[in-house]
């Protein structure tokens, strides 16, 4: 009788351990898919900035939920349509775009996940260099079996903010004919 109880206890422990291992494997798989999704999104943006005929609205629609809010490095919050419009306008001013994703960490929890990383972007805006340092956090939600970005929060450092200000001053001077 004791041996039967011990055997049953071992079987139950084994089943619980197997379920835990399956859950951890699923989380790892989700995290890898999310990392790939984010990397593919930025690769698509890079191609668009470098002149490839990519519909950036479709790129956003494939990766973002429709009601997403983007918190820009300068502190404003905008809906996805504003982000898309800003990107479409920027495409005509940007050349030599390159990027790198550093220190990505992804955590997934059943149907929700977050990714945090540092995005570094280097390019020319109307011939002026911009070297961006952008700590980024994305919140994702599983929707119809696919991960969609539902929130983006991006920060930056003082040097990048100074570059933004210098570019804005240059644009204002150009408008005034100076």
MDAnalysis code that builds the backbone (N, CA, C; Angstrom):
import MDAnalysis as mda
import numpy as np

u = mda.Universe.empty(534, n_residues=178, atom_resindex=np.repeat(np.arange(178), 3), trajectory=True)
u.add_TopologyAttr("name", ["N", "CA", "C"] * 178)
u.add_TopologyAttr("resid", np.arange(1, 179))
u.add_TopologyAttr("resname", ["UNK", "UNK", "UNK", "UNK", "UNK", "UNK", "UNK", "UNK", "UNK", "UNK", "UNK", "UNK", "UNK", "UNK", "UNK", "UNK", "UNK", "UNK", "UNK", "UNK", "UNK", "UNK", "UNK", "UNK", "UNK", "UNK", "UNK", "UNK", "UNK", "UNK", "UNK", "UNK", "UNK", "UNK", "UNK", "UNK", "UNK", "UNK", "UNK", "UNK", "UNK", "UNK", "UNK", "UNK", "UNK", "UNK", "UNK", "UNK", "UNK", "UNK", "UNK", "UNK", "UNK", "UNK", "UNK", "UNK", "UNK", "UNK", "UNK", "UNK", "UNK", "UNK", "UNK", "UNK", "UNK", "UNK", "UNK", "UNK", "UNK", "UNK", "UNK", "UNK", "UNK", "UNK", "UNK", "UNK", "UNK", "UNK", "UNK", "UNK", "UNK", "UNK", "UNK", "UNK", "UNK", "UNK", "UNK", "UNK", "UNK", "UNK", "UNK", "UNK", "UNK", "UNK", "UNK", "UNK", "UNK", "UNK", "UNK", "UNK", "UNK", "UNK", "UNK", "UNK", "UNK", "UNK", "UNK", "UNK", "UNK", "UNK", "UNK", "UNK", "UNK", "UNK", "UNK", "UNK", "UNK", "UNK", "UNK", "UNK", "UNK", "UNK", "UNK", "UNK", "UNK", "UNK", "UNK", "UNK", "UNK", "UNK", "UNK", "UNK", "UNK", "UNK", "UNK", "UNK", "UNK", "UNK", "UNK", "UNK", "UNK", "UNK", "UNK", "UNK", "UNK", "UNK", "UNK", "UNK", "UNK", "UNK", "UNK", "UNK", "UNK", "UNK", "UNK", "UNK", "UNK", "UNK", "UNK", "UNK", "UNK", "UNK", "UNK", "UNK", "UNK", "UNK", "UNK", "UNK", "UNK", "UNK", "UNK", "UNK", "UNK", "UNK", "UNK", "UNK", "UNK", "UNK"])
u.atoms.positions = np.array([
    [0.821, -1.192, 0.000],
    [0.000, 0.000, 0.000],
    [0.863, 1.253, 0.000],
    [1.899, 1.259, 0.872],
    [2.792, 2.415, 0.933],
    [3.485, 2.641, -0.412],
    [3.893, 1.547, -1.032],
    [4.569, 1.672, -2.321],
    [3.626, 2.260, -3.372],
    [2.357, 1.888, -3.322],
    [1.372, 2.431, -4.259],
    [1.198, 3.926, -4.050],
    [1.118, 4.360, -2.805],
    [0.988, 5.788, -2.506],
    [2.216, 6.562, -2.952],
    [3.384, 6.017, -2.709],
    [4.620, 6.679, -3.130],
    [4.660, 6.775, -4.655],
    [4.280, 5.687, -5.326],
    [4.268, 5.682, -6.787],
    [3.295, 6.736, -7.323],
    [2.084, 6.801, -6.747],
    [1.090, 7.803, -7.174],
    [1.613, 9.217, -6.949],
    [2.252, 9.450, -5.814],
    [2.805, 10.775, -5.519],
    [3.874, 11.151, -6.536],
    [4.734, 10.196, -6.887],
    [5.779, 10.463, -7.881],
    [5.173, 10.763, -9.257],
    [4.132, 10.031, -9.625],
    [3.472, 10.275, -10.914],
    [2.856, 11.669, -10.930],
    [2.176, 12.053, -9.837],
    [1.575, 13.388, -9.758],
    [2.635, 14.485, -9.822],
    [3.742, 14.301, -9.105],
    [4.821, 15.285, -9.154],
    [5.399, 15.383, -10.553],
    [5.552, 14.263, -11.197],
    [6.092, 14.242, -12.549],
    [5.178, 14.992, -13.509],
    [3.864, 14.793, -13.386],
    [2.908, 15.491, -14.257],
    [2.966, 16.991, -14.036],
    [3.022, 17.423, -12.780],
    [3.112, 18.849, -12.477],
    [4.378, 19.453, -13.034],
    [5.475, 18.734, -12.910],
    [6.757, 19.215, -13.429],
    [6.718, 19.302, -14.952],
    [6.080, 18.310, -15.586],
    [5.979, 18.325, -17.042],
    [5.135, 19.512, -17.513],
    [4.031, 19.792, -16.823],
    [3.200, 20.932, -17.190],
    [3.971, 22.229, -17.021],
    [4.742, 22.339, -15.953],
    [5.544, 23.545, -15.730],
    [6.570, 23.709, -16.846],
    [7.223, 22.591, -17.231],
    [8.211, 22.655, -18.310],
    [7.561, 23.040, -19.635],
    [6.349, 22.518, -19.919],
    [5.642, 22.880, -21.143],
    [5.271, 24.357, -21.136],
    [4.829, 24.860, -19.977],
    [4.480, 26.275, -19.854],
    [5.712, 27.155, -20.082],
    [6.842, 26.769, -19.490],
    [8.074, 27.551, -19.660],
    [8.526, 27.515, -21.119],
    [8.379, 26.367, -21.780],
    [8.760, 26.265, -23.192],
    [7.866, 27.156, -24.042],
    [6.561, 27.189, -23.721],
    [5.635, 28.053, -24.469],
    [6.001, 29.518, -24.276],
    [6.352, 29.914, -23.050],
    [6.769, 31.297, -22.800],
    [8.016, 31.627, -23.603],
    [8.976, 30.712, -23.621],
    [10.203, 30.929, -24.393],
    [9.917, 31.062, -25.870],
    [8.998, 30.245, -26.371],
    [8.611, 30.302, -27.771],
    [7.921, 31.629, -28.085],
    [7.017, 32.060, -27.204],
    [6.350, 33.349, -27.393],
    [7.368, 34.484, -27.376],
    [8.287, 34.438, -26.436],
    [9.303, 35.496, -26.351],
    [10.138, 35.544, -27.621],
    [10.506, 34.400, -28.138],
    [11.293, 34.362, -29.377],
    [10.488, 34.920, -30.545],
    [9.195, 34.581, -30.626],
    [8.355, 35.106, -31.706],
    [8.201, 36.621, -31.598],
    [8.076, 37.114, -30.380],
    [7.950, 38.560, -30.177],
    [9.236, 39.264, -30.580],
    [10.369, 38.705, -30.172],
    [11.664, 39.289, -30.571],
    [11.787, 39.340, -32.083],
    [11.422, 38.245, -32.750],
    [11.477, 38.196, -34.216],
    [10.533, 39.229, -34.832],
    [9.351, 39.381, -34.270],
    [8.366, 40.337, -34.792],
    [8.909, 41.763, -34.709],
    [9.480, 42.120, -33.561],
    [10.026, 43.463, -33.381],
    [11.199, 43.689, -34.321],
    [12.080, 42.701, -34.428],
    [13.233, 42.817, -35.336],
    [12.779, 42.970, -36.783],
    [11.774, 42.199, -37.190],
    [11.266, 42.294, -38.564],
    [10.610, 43.648, -38.815],
    [9.915, 44.180, -37.815],
    [9.298, 45.496, -37.962],
    [10.362, 46.559, -38.232],
    [11.427, 46.565, -37.426],
    [12.477, 47.573, -37.620],
    [13.257, 47.337, -38.913],
    [13.403, 46.095, -39.322],
    [14.042, 45.826, -40.612],
    [13.194, 46.408, -41.750],
    [11.873, 46.274, -41.640],
    [10.975, 46.863, -42.642],
    [11.066, 48.373, -42.666],
    [11.108, 48.988, -41.477],
    [11.275, 50.447, -41.412],
    [12.592, 50.874, -42.057],
    [13.637, 50.134, -41.768],
    [14.942, 50.459, -42.336],
    [14.895, 50.410, -43.862],
    [14.259, 49.389, -44.401],
    [14.137, 49.288, -45.855],
    [13.363, 50.471, -46.420],
    [12.275, 50.843, -45.745],
    [11.465, 51.980, -46.220],
    [12.273, 53.270, -46.186],
    [12.980, 53.510, -45.093],
    [13.797, 54.729, -44.981],
    [14.904, 54.759, -46.030],
    [15.350, 53.587, -46.439],
    [16.435, 53.522, -47.418],
    [15.932, 53.350, -48.845],
    [14.662, 53.675, -49.088],
    [14.158, 53.771, -50.451],
    [13.430, 52.559, -50.993],
    [13.287, 51.488, -50.241],
    [12.547, 50.331, -50.745],
    [11.063, 50.679, -50.824],
    [10.377, 50.146, -51.816],
    [8.949, 50.466, -51.979],
    [8.083, 49.681, -50.976],
    [8.096, 50.120, -49.737],
    [7.345, 49.454, -48.670],
    [6.212, 50.367, -48.229],
    [5.030, 49.808, -48.136],
    [3.878, 50.551, -47.638],
    [3.981, 50.567, -46.111],
    [4.418, 51.681, -45.578],
    [4.651, 51.749, -44.131],
    [3.356, 51.656, -43.329],
    [2.240, 52.114, -43.883],
    [0.957, 51.953, -43.187],
    [0.653, 50.467, -42.989],
    [0.867, 49.675, -44.039],
    [0.639, 48.226, -43.939],
    [1.598, 47.584, -42.949],
    [2.837, 48.070, -42.922],
    [3.817, 47.554, -41.969],
    [3.342, 47.799, -40.536],
    [2.849, 48.995, -40.271],
    [2.303, 49.296, -38.946],
    [1.067, 48.452, -38.651],
    [0.162, 48.352, -39.615],
    [-1.074, 47.600, -39.405],
    [-0.814, 46.125, -39.106],
    [0.231, 45.567, -39.690],
    [0.562, 44.162, -39.457],
    [1.127, 43.923, -38.062],
    [1.674, 44.959, -37.444],
    [2.369, 44.782, -36.175],
    [1.687, 45.434, -34.976],
    [0.839, 46.414, -35.222],
    [0.234, 47.184, -34.134],
    [-1.275, 46.983, -34.090],
    [-1.834, 47.006, -32.886],
    [-3.288, 47.049, -32.731],
    [-3.752, 48.432, -33.172],
    [-4.967, 48.544, -33.649],
    [-5.463, 49.812, -34.176],
    [-5.574, 50.922, -33.152],
    [-5.757, 50.587, -31.900],
    [-5.957, 51.614, -30.872],
    [-4.689, 51.914, -30.068],
    [-3.549, 51.583, -30.614],
    [-2.290, 51.772, -29.898],
    [-1.995, 53.252, -29.669],
    [-1.339, 53.533, -28.586],
    [-0.873, 54.888, -28.268],
    [0.660, 54.833, -28.235],
    [1.268, 55.841, -28.800],
    [2.718, 55.936, -28.854],
    [3.136, 57.130, -28.014],
    [4.013, 56.897, -27.042],
    [4.561, 57.984, -26.236],
    [5.939, 58.282, -26.813],
    [6.060, 59.442, -27.446],
    [7.278, 59.833, -28.138],
    [8.357, 60.274, -27.149],
    [9.615, 60.253, -27.564],
    [10.705, 60.655, -26.667],
    [10.559, 62.064, -26.111],
    [9.895, 62.929, -26.849],
    [9.741, 64.310, -26.376],
    [8.538, 64.455, -25.457],
    [7.854, 63.331, -25.124],
    [6.827, 63.352, -24.096],
    [5.394, 63.413, -24.559],
    [5.152, 63.619, -25.840],
    [3.755, 63.672, -26.293],
    [3.241, 62.256, -26.557],
    [1.944, 62.109, -26.449],
    [1.287, 60.840, -26.746],
    [0.467, 61.036, -27.998],
    [0.582, 60.086, -28.921],
    [-0.155, 60.223, -30.170],
    [-0.783, 58.891, -30.563],
    [-1.909, 58.944, -31.263],
    [-2.516, 57.712, -31.782],
    [-1.712, 57.194, -32.972],
    [-1.948, 55.956, -33.329],
    [-1.194, 55.305, -34.389],
    [-1.268, 56.056, -35.721],
    [-2.428, 56.611, -36.047],
    [-2.547, 57.329, -37.324],
    [-1.603, 58.523, -37.391],
    [-1.382, 59.205, -36.276],
    [-0.433, 60.330, -36.256],
    [0.996, 59.833, -36.447],
    [1.312, 58.702, -35.836],
    [2.644, 58.114, -35.989],
    [2.874, 57.731, -37.450],
    [1.876, 57.119, -38.072],
    [1.988, 56.738, -39.485],
    [2.209, 57.972, -40.365],
    [1.442, 59.021, -40.121],
    [1.573, 60.247, -40.919],
    [2.950, 60.876, -40.731],
    [3.437, 60.894, -39.488],
    [4.754, 61.461, -39.214],
    [5.826, 60.676, -39.959],
    [5.703, 59.362, -39.979],
    [6.664, 58.522, -40.695],
    [6.608, 58.774, -42.197],
    [5.400, 58.828, -42.755],
    [5.276, 59.083, -44.205],
    [5.959, 60.394, -44.578],
    [5.802, 61.419, -43.755],
    [6.438, 62.709, -44.015],
    [7.957, 62.606, -43.885],
    [8.421, 61.864, -42.893],
    [9.863, 61.755, -42.640],
    [10.593, 61.016, -43.758],
    [9.929, 60.088, -44.426],
    [10.584, 59.282, -45.464],
    [11.260, 60.152, -46.519],
    [10.705, 61.304, -46.813],
    [11.248, 62.180, -47.852],
    [12.436, 63.007, -47.356],
    [12.697, 62.978, -46.067],
    [13.768, 63.785, -45.490],
    [14.937, 62.950, -44.967],
    [14.759, 61.635, -44.890],
    [15.748, 60.750, -44.261],
    [16.547, 60.000, -45.318],
    [17.869, 59.963, -45.115],
    [18.756, 59.145, -45.944],
    [19.770, 58.460, -45.031],
    [20.383, 57.415, -45.558],
    [21.454, 56.729, -44.830],
    [21.019, 56.120, -43.509],
    [19.804, 55.612, -43.450],
    [19.254, 55.095, -42.193],
    [19.884, 53.754, -41.815],
    [20.289, 53.651, -40.554],
    [20.709, 52.360, -39.989],
    [20.211, 52.302, -38.548],
    [20.086, 51.098, -38.031],
    [19.587, 50.931, -36.670],
    [20.231, 49.698, -36.047],
    [20.106, 49.617, -34.751],
    [20.510, 48.422, -34.029],
    [19.664, 48.337, -32.769],
    [19.296, 47.120, -32.429],
    [18.535, 46.857, -31.208],
    [19.482, 46.242, -30.202],
    [19.521, 46.841, -29.006],
    [20.433, 46.360, -27.965],
    [19.653, 45.951, -26.717],
    [20.186, 44.996, -26.005],
    [19.703, 44.600, -24.679],
    [18.206, 44.298, -24.648],
    [17.728, 43.544, -25.637],
    [16.293, 43.232, -25.657],
    [15.963, 42.203, -24.576],
    [14.892, 42.503, -23.868],
    [14.343, 41.577, -22.875],
    [12.850, 41.459, -23.145],
    [12.372, 40.234, -23.284],
    [10.962, 39.981, -23.551],
    [10.423, 39.064, -22.468],
    [9.287, 39.407, -21.929],
    [8.577, 38.577, -20.951],
    [7.158, 38.389, -21.468],
    [6.703, 37.151, -21.510],
    [5.334, 36.898, -21.958],
    [4.558, 36.202, -20.844],
    [3.281, 36.542, -20.782],
    [2.376, 36.015, -19.766],
    [1.060, 35.650, -20.448],
    [0.932, 34.446, -20.924],
    [-0.252, 33.932, -21.599],
    [-0.620, 34.800, -22.803],
    [-1.455, 35.825, -22.618],
    [-1.893, 36.657, -23.745],
    [-1.380, 38.089, -23.674],
    [-0.432, 38.350, -22.801],
    [0.166, 39.684, -22.685],
    [1.678, 39.534, -22.574],
    [2.376, 40.549, -23.025],
    [3.838, 40.500, -22.976],
    [4.382, 41.925, -22.999],
    [5.641, 42.052, -22.617],
    [6.326, 43.325, -22.806],
    [7.718, 43.046, -23.340],
    [8.220, 44.014, -24.074],
    [9.584, 43.956, -24.593],
    [10.245, 45.283, -24.246],
    [11.428, 45.219, -23.700],
    [12.184, 46.445, -23.446],
    [13.548, 46.283, -24.103],
    [14.016, 47.383, -24.692],
    [15.276, 47.350, -25.420],
    [15.736, 48.780, -25.662],
    [16.960, 48.901, -26.110],
    [17.480, 50.193, -26.544],
    [17.558, 50.159, -28.062],
    [16.904, 51.127, -28.677],
    [16.957, 51.268, -30.131],
    [17.934, 52.396, -30.441],
    [18.912, 52.094, -31.269],
    [19.851, 53.120, -31.734],
    [19.607, 53.313, -33.228],
    [19.357, 54.536, -33.610],
    [19.109, 54.863, -35.015],
    [20.083, 55.959, -35.434],
    [20.654, 55.792, -36.602],
    [21.571, 56.785, -37.175],
    [21.120, 57.070, -38.595],
    [21.028, 58.360, -38.919],
    [20.616, 58.735, -40.265],
    [20.849, 60.219, -40.469],
    [20.583, 60.657, -41.686],
    [20.658, 62.076, -42.019],
    [19.242, 62.584, -42.230],
    [18.942, 63.741, -41.661],
    [17.668, 64.415, -41.881],
    [17.983, 65.677, -42.671],
    [17.562, 65.685, -43.933],
    [17.884, 66.801, -44.823],
    [19.371, 67.131, -44.779],
    [20.196, 66.091, -44.732],
    [21.651, 66.251, -44.741],
    [22.293, 66.431, -43.384],
    [21.523, 66.616, -42.336],
    [22.075, 66.788, -40.981],
    [22.045, 65.446, -40.236],
    [23.168, 65.067, -39.618],
    [23.216, 63.771, -38.935],
    [22.376, 63.746, -37.653],
    [21.767, 62.605, -37.409],
    [21.017, 62.370, -36.179],
    [21.403, 60.992, -35.672],
    [21.840, 60.935, -34.443],
    [22.248, 59.691, -33.793],
    [21.369, 59.528, -32.561],
    [20.332, 58.705, -32.679],
    [19.343, 58.584, -31.616],
    [19.645, 57.409, -30.679],
    [19.465, 57.673, -29.403],
    [19.536, 56.666, -28.344],
    [18.140, 56.615, -27.741],
    [17.417, 55.491, -27.943],
    [15.995, 55.439, -27.603],
    [15.648, 54.202, -26.757],
    [15.736, 54.296, -25.428],
    [15.216, 53.207, -24.607],
    [13.721, 53.066, -24.886],
    [13.290, 51.853, -25.188],
    [11.932, 51.612, -25.667],
    [11.284, 50.472, -24.893],
    [10.006, 50.644, -24.582],
    [9.204, 49.569, -23.991],
    [7.962, 49.406, -24.840],
    [7.677, 48.168, -25.205],
    [6.471, 47.838, -25.954],
    [5.640, 46.867, -25.129],
    [4.338, 47.092, -25.118],
    [3.405, 46.162, -24.499],
    [2.663, 45.481, -25.644],
    [2.583, 44.168, -25.576],
    [1.942, 43.400, -26.643],
    [0.801, 42.564, -26.075],
    [-0.139, 42.246, -26.959],
    [-1.291, 41.437, -26.582],
    [-1.507, 40.403, -27.685],
    [-1.811, 39.176, -27.282],
    [-2.112, 38.151, -28.279],
    [-3.544, 38.396, -28.773],
    [-3.674, 38.614, -30.075],
    [-4.978, 38.859, -30.688],
    [-5.131, 37.919, -31.871],
    [-6.144, 37.076, -31.822],
    [-6.407, 36.111, -32.899],
    [-5.153, 35.295, -33.230],
    [-4.420, 34.892, -32.192],
    [-3.247, 34.038, -32.376],
    [-1.972, 34.757, -32.766],
    [-2.017, 36.066, -32.933],
    [-0.836, 36.843, -33.327],
    [-0.550, 37.889, -32.252],
    [0.695, 38.221, -32.067],
    [1.071, 39.261, -31.110],
    [0.957, 40.615, -31.783],
    [0.241, 41.532, -31.132],
    [0.081, 42.904, -31.632],
    [0.609, 43.873, -30.572],
    [1.286, 44.907, -31.018],
    [1.789, 45.937, -30.116],
    [0.612, 46.838, -29.757],
    [0.368, 47.019, -28.449],
    [-0.760, 47.838, -28.007],
    [-0.317, 49.132, -27.327],
    [0.971, 49.246, -27.017],
    [1.476, 50.472, -26.396],
    [2.986, 50.538, -26.624],
    [3.470, 51.726, -26.925],
    [4.908, 51.959, -27.073],
    [5.277, 53.178, -26.257],
    [6.317, 53.042, -25.466],
    [6.831, 54.181, -24.700],
    [8.324, 54.279, -24.994],
    [8.707, 55.444, -25.461],
    [10.091, 55.652, -25.843],
    [10.642, 56.845, -25.083],
    [11.850, 56.698, -24.573],
    [12.557, 57.788, -23.893],
    [13.785, 58.131, -24.716],
    [14.523, 59.098, -24.251],
    [15.790, 59.397, -24.908],
    [16.718, 60.092, -23.922],
    [17.920, 60.336, -24.361],
    [18.900, 61.000, -23.515],
    [19.018, 62.480, -23.891],
    [19.745, 63.214, -23.098],
    [19.890, 64.653, -23.286],
    [20.517, 64.990, -24.641],
    [21.520, 64.204, -25.049],
    [22.201, 64.489, -26.314],
    [21.249, 64.359, -27.508],
    [20.396, 63.339, -27.477],
    [19.439, 63.171, -28.565],
    [18.447, 64.325, -28.583],
    [17.991, 64.750, -27.410],
    [17.073, 65.895, -27.343],
    [17.731, 67.153, -27.913],
    [19.020, 67.342, -27.638],
    [19.736, 68.489, -28.195],
    [19.770, 68.416, -29.724],
    [19.948, 67.209, -30.254],
    [19.953, 67.037, -31.707],
    [18.580, 67.378, -32.300],
    [17.512, 66.944, -31.625],
    [16.162, 67.282, -32.089],
    [15.979, 68.801, -32.129],
    [16.418, 69.469, -31.066],
    [16.269, 70.930, -30.982],
    [17.062, 71.618, -32.094],
    [18.281, 71.143, -32.362],
    [19.106, 71.736, -33.416],
    [18.457, 71.544, -34.793],
    [17.895, 70.380, -35.033],
    [17.206, 70.150, -36.306],
    [15.998, 71.064, -36.455],
    [15.259, 71.232, -35.382],
    [14.085, 72.103, -35.419],
    [14.496, 73.555, -35.684],
    [15.569, 74.005, -35.038],
    [16.066, 75.371, -35.273],
    [16.481, 75.550, -36.730],
    [17.150, 74.556, -37.269],
    [17.596, 74.614, -38.658],
    [16.390, 74.713, -39.601],
    [15.332, 73.948, -39.321],
    [14.122, 74.010, -40.140],
    [13.464, 75.377, -40.053],
    [13.396, 75.928, -38.858],
    [12.793, 77.251, -38.671],
    [13.577, 78.326, -39.420],
    [14.889, 78.244, -39.355],
    [15.725, 79.218, -40.062],
    [15.523, 79.107, -41.575],
    [15.393, 77.870, -42.050],
    [15.183, 77.645, -43.472],
    [13.842, 78.234, -43.918],
    [12.811, 78.070, -43.073],
    [11.488, 78.652, -43.368],
    [11.561, 80.165, -43.460],
    [12.375, 80.765, -42.610],
    [12.485, 82.218, -42.562],
    [13.453, 82.747, -43.626],
    [14.062, 81.844, -44.378],
    [14.960, 82.259, -45.459],
    [16.330, 82.673, -44.978],
    [16.741, 82.238, -43.828],
    [18.068, 82.627, -43.305],
    [19.093, 81.586, -43.589],
])
